Amino acid sequence: MKPPTTVALLAALGLALATNASGAATPRRSAETIQVAGKEYVRLSDWAKASGLELRSSRGPGREETLQLSNRSSTLSLTVDSREAKVNGVTVWLLFPVAARNGAAYVSRLDLQTTFAPLLTPPKPQSGARIKTICLDPGHGGKDPGNRVGRQEEKKHTLLLAQEIRDQLTRAGLKVTLTRATDSFVELPERSRLAGRRNADLFVSLHFNSAETARNTVHGAEVYCLTPAGASSTNARGEGGGGGSFAGNRFNAKNIFLAYQVQKALTRSLAVEDRGVRRARFAVLRDAVMPAVLIEAGFMSHPAEGRKIFDPAYRRQMAKAIADALLAYKAAVE
């Protein structure tokens, strides 16, 4: 089955098109909606039908209600009262939890617009624009070492990873620029500005995680894109509130589709724990004037995963997964 068209997705979001007096197309509500904690929610069965998805409901081991929506090309898995979802087996954190009211499940309209719609129908560039230049941002550097484990510093390994990705993308015919090519300090706002000045089409910030507690058990990869206006973030440090709009929010659809491609590649190519696609208002994402993601590619603090991160052969595998994801994104949107 082909991905739903723009008109079908508008209908899926409860926005069937009508014509106003001037002849212009205007949205008209068609799906049942409710208010949950001040946010508009759409009945899931209405959205599924308009999107060409079959909806099934079941009970999990803890008696929680699980929902599966599927067609020939996509499978979405949701859980009532949870923000954790899966899209074709890849974890994607929702902006708001799925709600149940009067025997029916509801999903926030903002999630339908900025989470699911871009993943069901890859966003296309305007006027046939092509992706030619990618800016890689090795996290930290200089006076900012990032996370430390023994003598190992995050700043060293993000730069090594960026160099590996650069080499692979260059061989694929892309132009690649780095926000830093040495152990130098670059202010956070300057990183995305550098990408803009160099006319980058994508911005990818590279990091490695560390856990303060449960260091022997916390591991895996997670990829962040900018939080849409009106929602709270899913990063561990939390940012509370609804949050406003930033320059990077112009690319909400492309941001999450890019993050999804990277998370899928990391978890499938490296078999790492899937910590999911998440949202945050990190400075490098807020100010980006092109689609942007921040990758936390693993936990330096985990004994086994840390040893892998410090191993050049594994780092090359990781670089290949990320490069492949960027090329897959390029192919899909072009």
RALIN-V673462 format. One record per backbone hydrogen bond with DSSP energy under -1.0 kcal/mol. CO is the residue of the C=O (numbers start at 1). NH is the residue of the N-H. E is the energy in kcal/mol with one decimal. If there is no record, write none. Layout:
{{CO:NH:E} {CO:NH:E}}
//
This chain:
{{5:9:-2.4} {6:10:-2.3} {7:11:-2.3} {8:12:-2.4} {9:13:-1.7} {10:15:-3.2} {11:14:-1.8} {16:28:-2.3} {18:26:-2.8} {20:23:-1.9} {24:20:-2.5} {26:18:-2.8} {28:16:-1.6} {32:43:-2.6} {34:41:-3.0} {36:39:-2.0} {39:36:-2.9} {40:109:-2.9} {41:34:-1.9} {42:107:-2.3} {43:47:-1.8} {44:48:-2.9} {45:49:-2.1} {46:50:-2.1} {47:51:-1.7} {48:53:-3.0} {49:52:-1.1} {54:70:-1.8} {56:68:-2.7} {58:66:-2.9} {60:63:-2.1} {64:60:-3.4} {65:80:-2.4} {66:58:-2.5} {67:78:-3.0} {68:56:-2.5} {69:76:-3.4} {70:54:-3.1} {74:71:-2.3} {75:88:-3.4} {76:69:-2.9} {77:86:-2.1} {78:67:-3.1} {79:82:-1.6} {82:98:-2.0} {83:94:-3.8} {85:92:-2.6} {86:77:-2.5} {87:90:-1.7} {90:87:-2.8} {91:277:-2.1} {92:85:-1.8} {98:81:-2.7} {99:106:-3.1} {101:104:-1.8} {104:101:-2.7} {105:44:-2.7} {106:99:-2.6} {107:42:-3.1} {108:112:-1.9} {109:113:-2.2} {110:114:-2.7} {111:115:-2.2} {111:116:-2.3} {112:117:-1.8} {116:120:-2.1} {117:121:-2.2} {126:129:-1.8} {132:175:-2.7} {133:201:-3.2} {134:177:-2.3} {135:204:-2.7} {136:179:-2.0} {137:206:-3.0} {141:144:-2.0} {144:141:-3.2} {145:155:-2.2} {147:154:-2.9} {149:152:-2.3} {152:149:-2.5} {153:157:-1.2} {154:158:-2.3} {155:159:-1.4} {156:160:-1.9} {157:161:-2.1} {158:162:-2.4} {159:163:-2.3} {160:164:-1.8} {161:165:-2.5} {162:166:-2.8} {163:167:-2.0} {164:168:-1.9} {165:169:-2.7} {166:170:-2.6} {167:171:-1.8} {169:174:-2.2} {170:173:-1.6} {175:134:-2.4} {177:136:-2.8} {182:184:-2.2} {187:191:-1.1} {188:191:-1.0} {189:193:-1.3} {190:194:-2.6} {191:195:-1.6} {192:196:-1.9} {193:197:-2.6} {194:198:-1.7} {195:200:-2.5} {196:199:-1.6} {202:135:-2.8} {203:293:-1.9} {204:137:-3.2} {205:295:-3.2} {206:139:-2.3} {207:297:-2.4} {209:300:-2.6} {214:217:-1.7} {214:218:-2.3} {221:275:-2.2} {222:296:-2.8} {223:278:-2.9} {224:294:-2.3} {225:280:-1.9} {228:231:-1.3} {235:238:-1.8} {242:231:-1.1} {243:230:-1.9} {246:249:-1.5} {247:250:-1.6} {248:251:-1.7} {249:252:-1.4} {251:255:-3.4} {252:256:-2.0} {253:257:-1.7} {254:258:-2.5} {255:259:-2.5} {256:260:-2.5} {257:261:-1.9} {258:262:-2.0} {259:263:-2.7} {260:264:-2.6} {261:265:-2.0} {262:266:-2.6} {263:267:-2.3} {264:268:-2.0} {265:269:-2.6} {266:270:-1.9} {273:221:-2.3} {273:275:-1.1} {276:223:-1.4} {277:93:-2.7} {278:225:-2.0} {279:234:-2.4} {280:227:-1.1} {282:285:-1.1} {282:286:-2.6} {283:287:-1.7} {286:248:-2.6} {291:203:-2.1} {293:205:-2.6} {294:224:-3.2} {295:207:-2.0} {296:222:-2.2} {298:209:-3.3} {302:306:-3.2} {303:307:-1.3} {304:308:-1.6} {305:309:-2.3} {306:310:-1.9} {308:311:-1.7} {311:315:-2.3} {312:316:-1.9} {313:317:-1.5} {314:318:-2.5} {315:319:-2.6} {316:320:-2.2} {317:321:-2.1} {318:322:-2.3} {319:323:-2.9} {320:324:-2.9} {321:325:-1.9} {322:326:-2.2} {323:327:-2.2} {324:328:-2.4} {325:329:-2.5} {326:330:-2.2} {327:331:-2.5} {328:332:-2.2} {329:333:-2.6} {330:334:-1.8}}
//
